[in-house]
Amino acid sequence: MVTTGYNKASIVAHWIAAICIIALFVTHEGERGSLERMFHISGGAIIGIFLLWRVFRRPVRGFTDKPDQHPLLNLASQLVLWGLLISIILVTLSGYFLPWSRGGALDMFGLFAIPSPIPSNHTFHELLETVHDVGGHVIMLLFIIHFLGALKHRFVDKDNIVQRIIRPVTGGR
């Protein structure tokens, strides 16, 4: 079955995920106790549920057909896509475990806290900090490559690939 586009739910989820990821990246350097930091941690915990749903939904729903371009460009596109999906999983899960690995609870906007399911472990915490930080930067790098690929399709190839994530199709992925 040839699938040339996405359904409305996939398109909306794609754009919400993109906006959320950018917002979380922009707020990741907030000072301890600041609204930015609170959004990054508490908002990130809530957004993380959505992002994990989005990531695991994509392979289940399937992908659209590859565009008519050089096989190496299609391979690069696949590597960027899977890199984004894997990085989102790693950054989200490491974000949940960061406060827990210090022995603290995951604070939810000061309204309630989710206690740690694991004992405090400094070495594990340091590893998680590295995974979370590097992973967040990898997501942004892959996001830029993904965006540049979209611009290539729109302005160089002048094909309809970008329309896939703008206009829903009946029976789309």
N, C-alpha and C positions, 0 to 999 in steps of 0.2 A: 504494500500500500504506500503510495507516494504521499508524504505529508510536507506541505510547503509553508505551514504557519502554526501559530499557537492559538489556543482558545483564550477567551477573555480572562479567566482566572489566572492562567499562566502569565499573561501579559501584565496584569495588575500586580501579581506577586513579584514579578521581575523588577518592576519599577519601584515598588515599596521596598524591596530588599536593597536595591541600589541606593536609595535615599537613606535608609537606616544605616547601611554600612558606612557611607560617607559621614553621616552624623556621628557615629560611634568613633570613627577615626579622628575626626576633628576634635572631639572632646576627650581623647585618651590622655592628654597631657595636663588635664585640669588639676589644680592644687587640691590637696587633701581637704575635704570638708566643703569644697566649692560646689555650686550647682552643676557645673560642667562634669565634675567628678561623680556626683550623685547620679546624673543622667547616664554617664558612661557605665557605671556599675549596675545600678538598679534598672535603668532602661535597657542596658545591654542584656541583663538576665531575662527580661520579658521579651525583648526583640530576638534573643537567642533561640527561644522556643519557635518563633516564626521562621527564623533562618534555617534551623535544623529541619523543620517541616518542608520548607522550600527546597533545600538541598536533597533530601531523601525522596521528595515527590518527583523531581526532575527525571532521574533514571527510570522510575516506575512509569511515568507518563510517556517517556521516550523523547527522542530528539527529532528535529526536522531533518530533511534530507540535506546532504552536503551540497554546497553551491558548485556551479560549474567553474572551477578554477584549478590551478596546478595542485597535484596531490600533496606537495610539501606545504602549501598554504592551508589545505584542509587538515593536515597533521598538526600544524602549528595551532590552528583553531581548536582542535580537540585537546591539545596539551594545555592551552590557556583555560578552556572550559573546565577540564578535570582539575587543573591546578586551583582554580577559583573554588570549586566545590569542596575539595579536600582542605584548602586553607580555611574556608569558612567553618568547617567542622572543627578543625584544630583550634582556631582562635575562640570559637564559642565554648567548647568544652574546657579549654584552659582557663577561660574567663570565669567559668563557674567554680573551678577548683582553686583559683588563686587565693581567695580569702580563707577557704577551708584548709588549704595546705599550711596556712599560718596558725591554724587552730581557731580561727574566728568564724563567725556566721556570715552568711551572704545577706547584707542589709538591703531591704526593699523599701527605699524612699523613707526610711525611718518609721514606717508603719508596722513592719514585722521583720523578722529575720529568719533565714533558713539555716538551721544549725549544721555544723560540719559533720559529714558522714565518715570522715577520715581523721586520723590523728595528725597533729602538727608534724611537719617534716621540712626542715629548712632546705635541704638539698633538692627535694621534690619541688618546693616553692620556687627556688631559683630556676630550675628547669622550666617550670610553667611560665614564669615571667619572660624567659627567653623565647619560648614557643609563642606566647601571646604577642609579644612585641614584634618579633621577626615575622610571624604569620600575618599580622596586621599590615605590615609594610609590603609583604608579598601580595596580599590582596589588592592593595592600591596599585602596585606595579602591574599586576595582571589586569586590573580594571582599566588602566590606561591603555594597555596593549589591546584589550577588547574594544575599547572606544575607538582607537586608531583603526582597528580592523573594520569597524562599522563605517567610519569616515571613508576608508578605502573603497568599500562596496558602494557607498552613496556617490562619491565624487570622482573616483577613478574608473571603477567597473561600471558604474551607472546601472546596476542591476536592482532588483527589488528585495534584496536580502534584509535590509533594515526594516522594510515594511512588515516583516514577520513578527517583530516585537512591538509594532505600533497598531496594526489592524488585525483584529481577531478573525479567524476563519472557522467555519462550522466544521467540526470533526478535527480541529487542530489539537496539537499536543498540549 
